[in-house]
Amino acid sequence: MRRALTHEQKQLSRRDVIKASGAVGTAALLTGTSRLWAGGSDKIRVGLIGCGGRGTYDTTNCLNAASNVELVAMGDLFKDRLAQCRRQLTESQGDRVRVTDDTCFVGWTAHKHVLACDLDLVILTEPPYFRPGHLRAAVEAGKHVFMEKPVAVDPVGVRSVIESSRMADEKNLTIVAGTQSRRMLHLIEGMKRIHDGDIGQIVAGQCVRIGGGMLTWSEATKERLPGWSDMEWHLRRWLFLAWLSGDFIVEMHIHNLDRINWAFNTHPVQCMGLGGRQARIGPEYGNVYDHFAVEFEYPNGARIEYMGAQIDKATYRQANRIIGTKGEAYTDSGRFVIDGAKPFQYEGPQPSPVIKQHADQIDAIRTGTHLNEGVRIAESTMTCIMGRMSAYTGRALKWDWAMKASKLDLSPPREEFGDLPMRPVAVPGRTPLI
């Protein structure tokens, strides 16, 4: 039964929504099933929480992943972001965007009002700090969830995500995470061979991602406009604030470290890291680092050396290398090669993994198939957080302590627009381990 908006919700939406003109969209790729699901119809009604570039991108892919999928509600902290996202989606997706002024919400409670709408699936793409709270609210509301990575910025948030993911299982809800690498066919085929023992027991490895510092994006919002409070400035520059993004090792390089966890089929047991900030100079770059180096040790004693940087004009490199007792695997953005007793090189098709992740979830919803990636993505997020914590403090860390005992919580004192002093850049040996 569809849930009508309350009078309070309608009044809020009429105050805060933005009227954006619609246009006929381009034709879309239709690849889904047409089976009935528990709701009695094959129609999937989607809500979006977080209307920035990633929210626009993920929603576009979701609507293109299967037939009979429509966007019915949107929410964001900022009116201008919601207006731009709504306009872009309406122009590209046409009548699959069924959003009305009464189902657009702005502000700190926008997510609650989106979840109160009649929808089946919600896409969570606000900055990572918000993910644990938004996931909990979505699961409590009985919604299926697609959530972008990472899913937390601190151990307190990771533990919350794990609890919510287990609650989702109890409610037969699906959760899919935005780690599209898990649906890249060259990685799927290569990892299967690693798990089948084609390179023997893993003894060591390397994880490298060095590239630009997102100069183009950062320049677009570099200027603080008159009237912006500290909090709004932080939210507009969220990639450069550790409390909102988790730093780039968490926010972006989770893809690379998730692949390492995938190769081992587990998470590390301890780590030791270093890092710093040399190229990012000035308060407009917040308090994040621009380079990290972390050694991760896995349960069998194997050590993985991770090296990551976001420095403009530095030599670009992104690759993983896994060394075993019988061979060596190497992978980058499009290749998977094994040298050794059982050589292999992937030469098959490369369908879009960003479409496949949504298609898989929609099919699981319609067929009642179990699909919950919540704990897995929480553990990969924790892998990255642990590396950052070690680098920030200069201290070696054990997984069990970080996961079970750490009280680190990066939340601001209040979730409201106003004063919010920027926390200092971490200094190894001085920044406390919490």
C-alpha positions in Angstrom: 0.0 0.0 0.0 1.4 3.4 -1.0 2.0 5.8 1.9 0.6 9.3 1.5 2.7 12.3 2.6 1.7 13.8 5.9 0.5 17.5 6.0 3.8 18.4 7.7 5.9 16.8 4.9 3.8 18.5 2.2 4.3 21.9 3.9 8.1 21.3 4.2 8.4 20.3 0.6 6.4 23.4 -0.6 8.7 25.6 1.3 11.9 24.0 0.2 11.5 22.4 -3.2 12.7 23.9 -6.5 10.7 24.1 -9.6 12.8 22.7 -12.5 11.5 22.4 -16.1 11.3 18.9 -17.6 12.3 17.9 -21.1 11.8 14.7 -23.1 14.7 12.4 -22.3 16.8 10.2 -24.6 16.0 6.5 -25.0 17.4 4.2 -22.4 18.9 0.8 -22.2 16.3 -1.7 -21.0 17.9 -4.9 -19.6 15.8 -6.0 -16.6 13.4 -8.8 -15.9 9.6 -8.5 -16.0 8.9 -10.8 -13.1 6.5 -10.0 -10.4 7.9 -9.4 -6.9 6.6 -9.2 -3.4 5.0 -5.8 -4.0 2.6 -7.3 -6.6 4.1 -5.4 -9.5 7.4 -5.4 -11.3 7.7 -1.6 -11.0 10.6 -0.4 -8.9 10.1 3.1 -7.3 13.4 4.8 -6.4 14.3 7.6 -4.1 17.6 9.5 -4.2 19.3 11.0 -1.1 22.3 13.1 -2.1 21.9 15.0 -5.3 25.5 15.8 -6.3 27.4 14.5 -9.2 27.5 10.9 -7.9 23.9 10.9 -7.1 23.0 12.0 -10.6 25.3 9.4 -12.1 24.1 6.5 -9.9 20.5 7.3 -10.5 21.0 7.5 -14.3 22.6 4.1 -14.2 19.9 2.7 -12.0 17.1 3.9 -14.3 19.0 2.5 -17.3 19.7 -0.9 -15.7 16.2 -2.4 -16.1 12.8 -1.7 -17.4 9.9 -0.3 -15.4 12.1 1.7 -12.9 11.2 5.2 -12.0 12.5 8.0 -9.7 9.8 9.3 -7.4 11.6 11.3 -4.6 14.7 13.3 -4.1 16.4 14.9 -1.1 19.6 16.9 -0.5 21.0 19.4 2.0 21.1 22.1 -0.7 18.4 23.5 -3.0 20.8 24.3 -5.9 22.2 20.7 -6.0 18.7 19.2 -6.0 17.5 21.6 -8.7 20.5 20.8 -11.0 20.2 17.1 -10.4 16.4 17.1 -11.1 16.9 19.1 -14.2 19.7 16.8 -15.6 17.7 13.6 -14.8 14.5 14.9 -16.3 16.3 15.9 -19.5 18.1 12.6 -19.9 15.5 10.2 -18.5 12.2 11.7 -19.5 9.1 10.1 -18.1 11.1 7.8 -15.9 11.5 10.8 -13.6 8.2 11.0 -11.7 9.4 13.4 -9.1 7.0 16.2 -8.1 7.5 19.3 -6.1 5.9 17.5 -3.2 8.4 14.7 -3.3 11.5 16.9 -3.3 13.0 17.8 0.1 15.8 20.0 1.3 17.7 20.3 4.6 19.0 18.2 7.4 15.9 16.0 7.6 15.4 15.6 3.8 16.4 11.9 4.1 13.6 11.2 6.5 11.0 12.7 4.2 12.3 10.8 1.1 12.1 7.6 3.1 8.5 8.4 4.1 7.5 8.4 0.4 6.1 5.4 -1.4 9.3 3.9 -2.8 11.0 0.5 -2.9 14.7 1.3 -3.3 16.7 4.3 -2.1 20.1 5.4 -3.4 22.4 6.9 -0.7 25.0 9.3 -2.1 25.4 12.1 0.5 29.1 12.4 1.7 30.3 9.2 3.5 29.9 10.7 7.0 26.1 10.5 6.5 26.0 6.9 5.3 25.6 5.1 8.7 22.7 7.2 9.8 21.0 7.2 6.4 21.4 3.4 6.1 19.9 2.8 9.5 16.9 5.0 8.7 16.4 3.3 5.3 16.5 -0.2 6.8 14.1 0.8 9.6 11.8 2.2 6.9 11.9 -1.1 5.1 13.6 0.1 1.9 16.1 -1.7 -0.3 19.4 0.2 -0.4 22.0 1.1 -3.0 24.8 2.9 -1.1 28.0 4.4 -2.4 31.3 3.6 -1.0 32.8 4.2 1.5 30.1 3.6 4.1 31.6 5.3 7.1 34.6 7.6 8.1 35.3 6.1 11.5 35.0 2.9 13.5 31.8 4.0 15.2 30.2 4.4 11.8 31.5 1.0 10.6 30.0 -0.8 13.5 26.6 1.0 12.9 26.7 -0.1 9.2 27.3 -3.7 10.2 24.4 -3.7 12.7 22.1 -2.1 10.0 23.2 -4.7 7.5 22.3 -7.5 9.8 19.0 -5.9 10.4 18.4 -5.7 6.7 18.8 -9.5 6.5 16.2 -9.9 9.1 13.8 -7.8 7.0 14.8 -9.6 3.7 16.1 -6.3 2.3 18.8 -6.0 -0.3 21.9 -3.8 0.1 24.3 -3.2 -2.8 27.5 -1.1 -2.5 29.1 1.0 -5.2 32.2 -1.1 -5.5 31.8 -1.7 -9.2 35.1 -3.6 -9.4 33.3 -6.6 -8.0 31.3 -6.8 -11.2 34.2 -6.3 -13.7 34.5 -9.6 -15.6 38.3 -9.5 -15.9 38.5 -9.3 -12.1 35.8 -11.9 -11.5 37.6 -14.4 -13.7 41.0 -13.6 -12.3 39.9 -13.7 -8.7 38.2 -17.0 -9.2 41.6 -18.5 -10.3 43.4 -17.0 -7.3 40.7 -18.6 -5.0 41.1 -21.9 -6.9 44.8 -21.9 -6.0 46.3 -21.1 -9.4 49.0 -19.0 -7.9 49.3 -21.1 -4.7 49.2 -19.5 -1.3 49.4 -15.7 -1.3 52.6 -14.5 0.3 52.8 -10.8 -0.6 51.4 -8.1 -2.8 51.3 -4.5 -3.9 48.5 -2.0 -4.2 49.3 1.3 -5.9 47.1 4.2 -6.9 48.9 7.5 -7.7 47.3 10.2 -9.7 46.0 13.7 -9.7 44.7 15.7 -6.8 41.3 16.4 -8.4 42.5 19.9 -9.3 39.6 20.4 -11.8 36.9 19.6 -9.2 38.6 21.5 -6.4 38.9 24.7 -8.5 35.2 24.6 -9.2 34.3 25.1 -5.5 37.6 26.7 -4.3 36.1 30.1 -3.6 34.1 30.4 -0.4 31.0 32.5 -1.2 29.8 35.3 1.0 27.1 34.0 3.4 28.4 30.5 3.6 28.8 29.3 7.2 31.7 27.1 8.2 29.4 24.1 8.0 28.2 24.9 4.5 31.8 25.5 3.4 32.8 22.1 4.8 29.9 20.4 3.0 30.6 22.1 -0.3 34.3 21.0 0.0 33.6 17.6 1.6 36.3 15.7 -0.3 38.9 17.7 1.6 37.5 17.3 5.1 38.4 14.1 6.9 35.2 14.1 8.9 33.1 14.1 5.8 35.1 12.0 3.3 37.4 9.9 5.6 40.4 11.2 3.5 41.2 9.9 0.0 42.5 6.6 1.2 39.0 5.9 2.5 36.9 7.8 0.0 38.5 6.8 -3.3 41.2 4.2 -2.7 38.7 1.8 -1.1 38.2 0.4 -4.6 41.9 -0.7 -4.7 42.1 -2.1 -1.2 38.7 -3.8 -1.6 40.3 -5.8 -4.4 43.0 -6.9 -2.0 40.5 -8.1 0.5 38.7 -9.9 -2.3 41.9 -11.7 -3.3 42.3 -12.9 0.3 38.6 -13.4 0.9 39.0 -11.6 4.2 40.3 -8.4 5.9 43.7 -7.7 7.3 44.6 -8.4 10.9 46.9 -5.4 11.4 48.6 -2.5 9.7 51.3 0.1 10.0 51.1 3.4 8.0 52.8 6.6 7.2 51.5 9.7 5.3 51.5 13.4 5.1 50.7 16.6 3.2 53.1 18.4 1.0 51.4 19.4 -2.2 48.1 20.5 -0.8 48.8 23.9 0.7 46.1 26.2 2.1 42.8 26.0 4.1 40.8 25.4 0.8 42.3 21.9 0.9 40.8 21.2 4.2 42.7 18.8 6.5 43.3 15.7 4.4 46.7 14.2 3.4 48.0 14.0 -0.2 50.0 10.7 0.2 49.8 7.5 2.2 51.9 4.3 2.5 50.6 1.4 4.6 51.6 -2.1 5.1 48.7 -4.5 5.7 49.2 -7.9 7.2 46.6 -10.6 6.4 45.8 -13.7 8.5 48.3 -16.0 6.8 51.1 -13.6 7.5 51.2 -12.2 3.9 52.0 -8.5 3.7 50.5 -6.1 1.2 52.3 -2.8 0.5 49.8 0.0 -0.3 51.0 3.3 -1.8 48.6 6.1 -2.6 48.8 9.7 -3.5 46.7 12.5 -4.9 49.3 14.9 -6.3 48.8 16.8 -9.6 51.4 16.2 -12.2 52.7 13.1 -10.4 53.2 10.0 -12.6 49.9 8.1 -12.8 49.8 4.5 -11.8 47.0 2.2 -10.7 47.5 -1.5 -10.3 47.4 -4.5 -8.0 50.0 -7.3 -7.8 49.4 -10.5 -5.9 52.3 -12.9 -5.4 51.8 -16.5 -4.5 53.9 -19.6 -4.0 53.1 -20.9 -7.6 52.7 -17.7 -9.6 51.9 -14.0 -9.7 48.8 -12.1 -10.6 48.7 -8.6 -12.0 45.7 -6.4 -12.6 44.9 -2.9 -13.7 41.9 -1.1 -15.0 41.3 -3.5 -17.9 43.7 -6.4 -17.6 44.2 -9.5 -15.4 47.3 -11.6 -16.1 48.7 -14.6 -14.2 52.2 -15.7 -14.7 53.3 -19.1 -13.3 52.3 -22.7 -13.3 48.8 -21.9 -14.6 49.2 -18.8 -16.8 46.1 -16.8 -17.7 45.1 -13.6 -19.4 41.6 -12.3 -19.6 40.5 -11.5 -23.2 36.7 -11.6 -22.8 34.0 -8.9 -22.9 33.9 -5.9 -20.6 30.2 -5.0 -20.0 29.5 -2.0 -17.9 29.9 -2.9 -14.2 28.1 0.3 -13.1 25.0 -0.8 -14.9 25.4 -4.4 -13.8 25.4 -3.5 -10.1 22.0 -1.9 -10.4 20.6 -4.6 -12.7 21.7 -7.3 -10.1 19.9 -5.5 -7.3 16.7 -4.9 -9.2 16.6 -8.5 -10.3 17.2 -9.6 -6.7 14.3 -7.4 -5.5 12.0 -8.8 -8.1 12.9 -12.4 -7.5 13.3 -12.3 -3.7 17.0 -13.4 -4.0 19.2 -12.7 -1.1 21.7 -9.9 -1.9 23.4 -8.0 0.9 26.9 -6.5 0.6 26.7 -4.4 3.7 29.1 -6.3 6.0 31.6 -6.8 3.2 31.7 -3.1 2.2 31.9 -2.2 5.9 35.0 -4.4 6.3 36.6 -2.9 3.3 35.8 0.6 4.6 37.4 -0.3 7.9 40.5 -1.6 6.1 41.0 1.9 4.7 40.0 3.7 8.0 42.5 1.6 9.9 45.3 2.5 7.4 44.4 6.2 7.8 44.3 6.0 11.6 47.8 4.4 11.6 49.2 7.0 9.3 47.6 9.9 11.1 49.0 8.8 14.5 52.2 7.0 13.5 51.0 3.9 15.5 50.7 0.3 14.3 47.1 -1.0 14.7 45.4 -4.3 15.1 42.1 -5.0 13.4 40.4 -6.3 16.5 41.2 -3.2 18.5 40.2 -0.8 15.8 36.9 -2.7 15.1 35.9 -3.5 18.7 37.6 -0.9 21.0 38.3 2.3 19.1 36.0 5.1 20.2 37.0 7.4 17.3 33.9 9.4 16.2 34.5 12.2 13.7 31.0 13.7 14.0 30.7 17.4 14.5 29.2 18.8 17.7 25.9 19.6 16.0 24.4 18.9 12.6 23.4 22.4 11.7 24.6 25.3 9.6 26.9 27.6 11.6 30.3 27.9 13.1 32.5 24.8 12.8 36.3 25.3 13.2 38.4 23.0 10.9 40.3 20.4 12.8 44.0 20.5 12.3 45.9 18.4 9.9 47.0 15.2 11.6 50.6 15.0 12.7 52.1 11.4 13.3 53.4 11.1 16.8 51.2 14.0 18.0 47.7 13.1 16.9 46.3 10.8 19.6 45.1 7.3 18.8 41.5 7.1 19.9 
